[in-house]
Amino acid sequence: MTAGGQGLDGVGFDGVERRGLMFVLSSPSGAGKTTLSRMLIAETAGLQMSVSATTRPMRPGEVDGKDYHFVDPKRFDAMAANGELLEWANVFDNRYGTPRAPVEASLAAGRDVLFDIDWQGTQQLRSRSPNDVVSVFILPPSVAALEQRLHTRAQDSEQVIRGRMKKAGDEMSHFDAYDYIVVNDNIGIAFEAVKAILRAEQLKRERQVGLSGFVRGLQSQLQK
Protein backbone atom coordinates (compact mmCIF):
# COMPACT_ATOMS: atom_id res chain seq x y z
CA MET A 1 0.00 0.00 0.00
CA THR A 2 1.27 3.46 -0.81
CA ALA A 3 0.60 6.76 0.90
CA GLY A 4 -2.61 8.22 -0.39
CA GLY A 5 -3.46 4.90 -2.05
CA GLN A 6 -5.48 1.86 -1.26
CA GLY A 7 -4.72 -1.76 -0.51
CA LEU A 8 -6.21 -4.63 -2.45
CA ASP A 9 -8.51 -5.46 0.47
CA GLY A 10 -10.65 -2.36 -0.11
CA VAL A 11 -9.36 -0.54 2.98
CA GLY A 12 -7.93 2.94 2.40
CA PHE A 13 -4.66 4.16 3.89
CA ASP A 14 -6.68 5.70 6.74
CA GLY A 15 -8.12 2.29 7.67
CA VAL A 16 -11.72 2.99 6.63
CA GLU A 17 -13.46 0.39 4.49
CA ARG A 18 -15.06 1.77 1.35
CA ARG A 19 -16.89 0.69 -1.79
CA GLY A 20 -14.99 0.85 -5.06
CA LEU A 21 -15.91 3.22 -7.88
CA MET A 22 -16.05 3.11 -11.67
CA PHE A 23 -13.67 5.78 -12.96
CA VAL A 24 -14.36 6.66 -16.59
CA LEU A 25 -11.95 8.44 -18.93
CA SER A 26 -13.37 9.42 -22.33
CA SER A 27 -12.04 11.53 -25.18
CA PRO A 28 -11.92 11.75 -28.96
CA SER A 29 -9.31 9.43 -30.48
CA GLY A 30 -5.89 11.02 -30.03
CA ALA A 31 -6.76 13.33 -27.14
CA GLY A 32 -4.85 11.26 -24.59
CA LYS A 33 -7.22 9.04 -22.63
CA THR A 34 -5.26 5.84 -23.30
CA THR A 35 -1.95 7.40 -22.24
CA LEU A 36 -3.55 8.85 -19.11
CA SER A 37 -5.16 5.51 -18.32
CA ARG A 38 -1.82 3.72 -18.47
CA MET A 39 -0.17 6.34 -16.26
CA LEU A 40 -2.99 6.10 -13.73
CA ILE A 41 -2.81 2.30 -13.59
CA ALA A 42 0.97 2.42 -13.16
CA GLU A 43 0.90 4.89 -10.26
CA THR A 44 -2.30 4.02 -8.38
CA ALA A 45 -2.25 1.05 -6.03
CA GLY A 46 -5.32 -1.17 -6.26
CA LEU A 47 -6.69 0.42 -9.44
CA GLN A 48 -7.46 -2.06 -12.19
CA MET A 49 -8.37 -1.60 -15.84
CA SER A 50 -11.70 -2.86 -17.10
CA VAL A 51 -11.07 -5.27 -19.96
CA SER A 52 -13.74 -4.83 -22.63
CA ALA A 53 -15.10 -7.45 -24.98
CA THR A 54 -14.89 -6.46 -28.63
CA THR A 55 -15.66 -7.79 -32.08
CA ARG A 56 -12.83 -5.86 -33.77
CA PRO A 57 -9.74 -7.72 -35.02
CA MET A 58 -6.74 -8.00 -32.75
CA ARG A 59 -3.97 -5.48 -33.50
CA PRO A 60 -0.24 -6.34 -33.49
CA GLY A 61 1.08 -6.63 -29.95
CA GLU A 62 -2.33 -7.00 -28.29
CA VAL A 63 -3.06 -9.92 -25.97
CA ASP A 64 -6.47 -11.56 -25.65
CA GLY A 65 -7.78 -11.19 -22.09
CA LYS A 66 -5.35 -8.39 -21.28
CA ASP A 67 -6.06 -5.67 -23.85
CA TYR A 68 -9.53 -6.93 -24.82
CA HIS A 69 -11.60 -10.06 -24.79
CA PHE A 70 -11.77 -10.70 -28.54
CA VAL A 71 -15.06 -12.39 -29.45
CA ASP A 72 -17.02 -12.96 -32.64
CA PRO A 73 -20.29 -11.07 -33.26
CA LYS A 74 -22.44 -14.10 -32.36
CA ARG A 75 -20.81 -14.47 -28.94
CA PHE A 76 -21.04 -10.71 -28.33
CA ASP A 77 -24.76 -10.71 -29.14
CA ALA A 78 -25.28 -13.59 -26.70
CA MET A 79 -23.43 -11.72 -23.93
CA ALA A 80 -25.62 -8.64 -24.49
CA ALA A 81 -28.83 -10.67 -24.59
CA ASN A 82 -27.97 -12.58 -21.41
CA GLY A 83 -27.24 -9.45 -19.37
CA GLU A 84 -23.53 -10.23 -19.15
CA LEU A 85 -22.53 -6.71 -20.20
CA LEU A 86 -22.80 -3.53 -18.11
CA GLU A 87 -22.67 -1.44 -21.28
CA TRP A 88 -22.01 -1.84 -24.95
CA ALA A 89 -21.81 0.29 -28.07
CA ASN A 90 -21.00 0.29 -31.77
CA VAL A 91 -17.80 2.21 -32.54
CA PHE A 92 -16.38 2.42 -36.08
CA ASP A 93 -18.37 -0.65 -37.21
CA ASN A 94 -17.20 -2.78 -34.27
CA ARG A 95 -18.86 -3.56 -30.96
CA TYR A 96 -17.36 -2.99 -27.52
CA GLY A 97 -18.83 -3.94 -24.15
CA THR A 98 -17.96 -4.27 -20.46
CA PRO A 99 -18.35 -7.70 -18.82
CA ARG A 100 -20.50 -7.30 -15.71
CA ALA A 101 -19.23 -9.95 -13.27
CA PRO A 102 -15.59 -8.86 -12.74
CA VAL A 103 -16.55 -5.20 -12.29
CA GLU A 104 -19.25 -5.88 -9.70
CA ALA A 105 -16.91 -8.18 -7.77
CA SER A 106 -14.21 -5.49 -7.68
CA LEU A 107 -16.56 -2.75 -6.47
CA ALA A 108 -17.91 -4.94 -3.68
CA ALA A 109 -14.33 -5.67 -2.58
CA GLY A 110 -13.51 -1.95 -2.47
CA ARG A 111 -11.35 -1.93 -5.57
CA ASP A 112 -11.65 0.85 -8.17
CA VAL A 113 -12.09 0.03 -11.85
CA LEU A 114 -10.84 2.29 -14.66
CA PHE A 115 -12.80 2.53 -17.92
CA ASP A 116 -11.61 3.75 -21.32
CA ILE A 117 -15.01 4.04 -23.04
CA ASP A 118 -17.07 6.53 -25.05
CA TRP A 119 -20.01 8.69 -23.99
CA GLN A 120 -22.60 6.06 -24.93
CA GLY A 121 -21.01 3.50 -22.64
CA THR A 122 -20.62 6.08 -19.89
CA GLN A 123 -24.34 6.90 -19.99
CA GLN A 124 -25.23 3.21 -19.81
CA LEU A 125 -22.96 2.71 -16.80
CA ARG A 126 -24.48 5.71 -15.05
CA SER A 127 -28.04 4.53 -15.71
CA ARG A 128 -27.25 1.18 -14.04
CA SER A 129 -25.01 2.38 -11.19
CA PRO A 130 -25.39 6.15 -10.76
CA ASN A 131 -23.64 6.27 -7.39
CA ASP A 132 -20.62 4.28 -8.50
CA VAL A 133 -19.62 6.20 -11.65
CA VAL A 134 -17.20 9.14 -11.83
CA SER A 135 -16.65 10.43 -15.37
CA VAL A 136 -13.88 12.59 -16.84
CA PHE A 137 -13.78 13.89 -20.42
CA ILE A 138 -10.38 14.69 -21.93
CA LEU A 139 -10.29 17.51 -24.51
CA PRO A 140 -7.42 18.34 -26.88
CA PRO A 141 -6.04 21.90 -26.73
CA SER A 142 -6.86 22.41 -30.43
CA VAL A 143 -8.08 20.61 -33.54
CA ALA A 144 -4.59 20.90 -35.05
CA ALA A 145 -3.06 19.18 -32.02
CA LEU A 146 -5.62 16.39 -32.23
CA GLU A 147 -4.89 15.73 -35.91
CA GLN A 148 -1.13 15.81 -35.32
CA ARG A 149 -1.42 13.23 -32.52
CA LEU A 150 -3.45 10.91 -34.74
CA HIS A 151 -0.79 11.10 -37.44
CA THR A 152 2.02 10.63 -34.89
CA ARG A 153 0.48 7.36 -33.66
CA ALA A 154 0.95 5.91 -37.19
CA GLN A 155 -1.72 3.30 -36.48
CA ASP A 156 -4.36 4.30 -39.00
CA SER A 157 -4.70 5.14 -42.68
CA GLU A 158 -5.52 8.65 -43.87
CA GLN A 159 -9.11 7.56 -44.49
CA VAL A 160 -9.46 6.26 -40.92
CA ILE A 161 -7.91 9.43 -39.51
CA ARG A 162 -10.40 11.56 -41.45
CA GLY A 163 -13.20 9.43 -40.00
CA ARG A 164 -11.87 9.87 -36.47
CA MET A 165 -11.60 13.63 -36.93
CA LYS A 166 -15.17 13.78 -38.18
CA LYS A 167 -16.39 11.72 -35.22
CA ALA A 168 -14.43 13.88 -32.75
CA GLY A 169 -16.89 16.75 -33.15
CA ASP A 170 -19.81 14.51 -32.21
CA GLU A 171 -17.95 13.07 -29.24
CA MET A 172 -17.01 16.52 -27.94
CA SER A 173 -20.63 17.66 -28.16
CA HIS A 174 -21.38 15.37 -25.19
CA PHE A 175 -18.87 17.01 -22.85
CA ASP A 176 -21.69 18.25 -20.61
CA ALA A 177 -22.65 14.68 -19.72
CA TYR A 178 -19.42 14.29 -17.74
CA ASP A 179 -18.58 15.18 -14.14
CA TYR A 180 -15.16 16.67 -14.91
CA ILE A 181 -13.40 18.17 -17.94
CA VAL A 182 -9.61 18.16 -18.40
CA VAL A 183 -7.85 19.87 -21.33
CA ASN A 184 -4.77 17.83 -22.24
CA ASP A 185 -2.30 20.47 -23.39
CA ASN A 186 0.48 18.96 -21.27
CA ILE A 187 0.29 15.26 -20.39
CA GLY A 188 1.98 15.70 -16.99
CA ILE A 189 -0.39 18.45 -15.88
CA ALA A 190 -3.40 16.57 -17.22
CA PHE A 191 -2.31 13.46 -15.32
CA GLU A 192 -2.03 15.36 -12.03
CA ALA A 193 -5.55 16.72 -12.56
CA VAL A 194 -7.00 13.28 -13.26
CA LYS A 195 -5.18 11.77 -10.28
CA ALA A 196 -6.53 14.50 -7.98
CA ILE A 197 -10.09 13.85 -9.18
CA LEU A 198 -9.77 10.13 -8.43
CA ARG A 199 -8.40 10.74 -4.94
CA ALA A 200 -11.12 13.26 -4.06
CA GLU A 201 -13.83 10.86 -5.22
CA GLN A 202 -12.32 8.03 -3.17
CA LEU A 203 -12.70 10.20 -0.06
CA LYS A 204 -16.40 11.00 -0.55
CA ARG A 205 -18.31 10.20 2.60
CA GLU A 206 -20.95 8.06 0.92
CA ARG A 207 -18.32 5.70 -0.53
CA GLN A 208 -16.65 5.10 2.82
CA VAL A 209 -19.02 2.38 3.99
CA GLY A 210 -16.95 1.70 7.09
CA LEU A 211 -16.97 5.32 8.24
CA SER A 212 -19.79 5.03 10.78
CA GLY A 213 -18.07 2.16 12.57
CA PHE A 214 -14.74 3.96 12.43
CA VAL A 215 -16.24 7.11 14.01
CA ARG A 216 -18.03 5.06 16.69
CA GLY A 217 -14.69 3.46 17.54
CA LEU A 218 -13.10 6.88 17.96
CA GLN A 219 -15.98 8.00 20.15
CA SER A 220 -15.75 4.92 22.37
CA GLN A 221 -12.06 5.56 22.90
CA LEU A 222 -12.82 9.13 23.97
CA GLN A 223 -15.32 7.89 26.55
CA LYS A 224 -12.81 5.68 28.34
Phi, psi and omega in degrees: 000140180249157178303132179079003182252204183212140177282168182288352180271006177082011179254125181291172182297339179270004175085006182261125178293141178216163174273143179290169178229160175261112185256112187257129170245124177232155175187163169297155177304128178096355182274348172119004185295324182291318177298315179296322178299315180296320178295320182293317178298318183293330188249002183241111180296135175083353180273131180235150182273132172290131179259113184279154168270143180212153176263358182284156179295152177289135178269160178305133178090347179281153181237127179296130181092343178253305178278313177208162164266107183274117182230160177276164183304324181296315179294320179298315179300321179294320179298317180294317182293329183270005179073023181275355182245135175286327179203157172202157183203159172267126180225118180051049175069012174235159180252141178229142179205159182255115175301133187287312192303309182295327180292313181296324178295320180294315181299317181296330180274001178084017179260139180275147181237130182262134182240134173247085186223170182269183186293328179296314178295322179298317179296322178294318177300314183295324180293331181270324184221069187300330183274351183257351187259132170236124187241138180231129177254128181262123178254146172282159178287338180197163176295321179299319179294321179298313181296320179298319180295321179295321178290323181295326180297330179054037180257339190233157176285168178300322179296316179295318180298318178299322178295320180292322178294320179296320181288334183302321180298319178294317180297318181291338179292346181260017182303328185283000176270359184255156181285323185225150176235131177233126175269120184268080175269330178224121188297326179293316179292318178298321179297317179298322178295314181295319180296321178294322178297314180300315183295318179298319181291327176298329184272000179301137185305316185292341178273343181272082187293340179267008187293319181300314179295323179296315180294319178299323177296320177296318181295321180294326178293325180291334182277351181285000000 
